[in-house]
Amino acid sequence: MKPILHSVFLLTAICLVAVAQKPTDPISSLSTGPIIEKLEQQWEDAVTKSDSSALENLYDATLVYTHSTGKVDTKSSYISTIKSGTTKYEWMKRDEIKVNVYNQSAVVTCHWQVRVNGVNMNARYTHVYVQTSDGWKLVAHQSTRISP
């Protein structure tokens, strides 16, 4: 229970910091939005192809990956499940993708349908990206199932 509360607190704090910032000027937002959209596509490609090296590049060392079940992974633990085949994304379809850029951070919200380890899921997710010295990195993932 403690790890779940920690991840919820961390994700909330990151989102509050991002929301508290003034949106970037339209020129910067226009140039950053497509970069984040490209990273989102790279993320989809990496998880559906079990490409752990691509995920290594996309994820920040501080990644908090909260699954729709409440399970929380770090960058290392999540990538280990992909490498070992314990977690296998068979396919995914994403829509309603919205990117909001706030200075050095970006928040992505999305509806997705996904098949993981033989289980179909209809859910929404939130991704938080931060611009680092190594470029834009995914620092938080939070998925919530949608009841049928």
Secondary structure, 3 states (H helix, E strand, C coil): CHHHHHHHHHHHHHHHHHHHCCCCCHHHHHHHHHHHHHHHHHHHHHHHCCCHHHHHHHEEEEEEEECCCCCEECHHHHHHHHHHCCCCEEEEEEEEEEEEEECCEEEEEEEEEEEECCEEEEEEEEEEEEEECCEEEEEEEEEEECCC
